[in-house]
Amino acid sequence: MIPKAPIAALQPKRMPAEPDPAEGPVRRLHLNECPYPPSPKAIAAMQAAAGEVNLYPDPGWTALAQAMAAHLGLAPERLSFCNGSDELIYAAGAMSLEPGDEVVRPEPCFAGYHRPVEVFGAVARPVPVRQDGSLDIDGMLAAVTDRTRLVFATAPMNPTGGASTLEEIAMLARGVPDHALLVLDEAYCEFGRHAGGPDYLAAMEARTGPWFSLRTLSKAYGLAGLRVGYAIGGGDGSVVSALNKMRAIFNLGRIAQAGAVAALADTDYTAMILASNARERDRLARGLAAAGYPPLPSVTNFVMTNIRQPAKPAIEAFRRRGILIAGVLAPGYETWIRISIGRAEDTDAVLDALPEALGP
Ligand SMILES: *Cc1c(COP(=O)(O)O)cnc(C)c1O
């Protein structure tokens, strides 16, 4: 049968509706995008690369891999780049899952984790987060069985925003058996480190079984539209080797490689983004708390809060005021919203809209 049964059974993607610019300014606080444009140096590098796109890109992303390896203090052979880290989530499923295999993941979780489960006919084992939104590591380890081939952990966590401790991630790295691939999703690691959080790689390195850490230039580097993600693989190198064998040869375009190298080098600009984010996250969290909706503790570029009323109409009320925010797609979270951190004027707009959007 073409397509194969699990793929034929998939639901079409729900594309987030793009707002009509004719309706006035729009504050995009629904996808955890960076509210600032890319570094001017990255823009210049991308413009220069545009004049060379008659040529195929470097299939080994040599300059980018070397720059990133130096930045991280790792050998470039430990890295595999991709067209957005979402691709790595899919690749994790492709390398590990047969129909009927089990995938342990947190609940709620990043929406991307559903796709490999569905495409490869696997079975999800969702593990609820704890009351404060943090990963329940004991619960995740207890959900692992002989059929588990893939475990997703998100640290810092999306959509809740909290961090795990280094000890917790070490427990996970040790506790997930060698017959499962452990994927540590670190899409928000730059924000977590800026908030004083641990470097989880140190804990992951102790793992004997297969693992990779997934990171992205979409969030802290302000390059979501460029699509650059990467994996840091551990153990005997077999996971990064598998990622590189599976991937398309020219998977990262010239403009993407040039922009990523330049953005990585502009550390002052990234520092500005991280400082602004921390300041506005603090202001938004205090404003929400003052209005009676204290968010969960967050070290990321978003906050999640319980508005104790159906989220859908509230999200619509914000949208009518030109503010896009997100709901939380998991059973039991129908009254929760997630708001990305914007610039100061975005924080002001959200706090101004609160009384009307949520009622007294
Ligand atoms: C944003 C995000 C990603 C994916 O980012 P890409 O833009 O595909 O690189 C992965 N995981 C989590 C938890 C995210 O929030």
The ligand as an ORCA input file, in Angstrom:
! r2SCAN-3c Opt
* xyz 0 1
  C      11.773     25.536     18.704
  C      12.037     24.144     19.193
  C      12.700     23.177     18.421
  C      12.993     23.286     16.977
  O      13.571     24.356     16.478
  P      13.997     24.432     14.939
  O      13.528     25.765     14.519
  O      13.350     23.313     14.159
  O      15.482     24.271     14.946
  C      12.973     21.949     18.987
  N      12.595     21.658     20.226
  C      11.937     22.529     20.989
  C      11.544     22.135     22.372
  C      11.619     23.793     20.504
  O      10.908     24.633     21.259
*
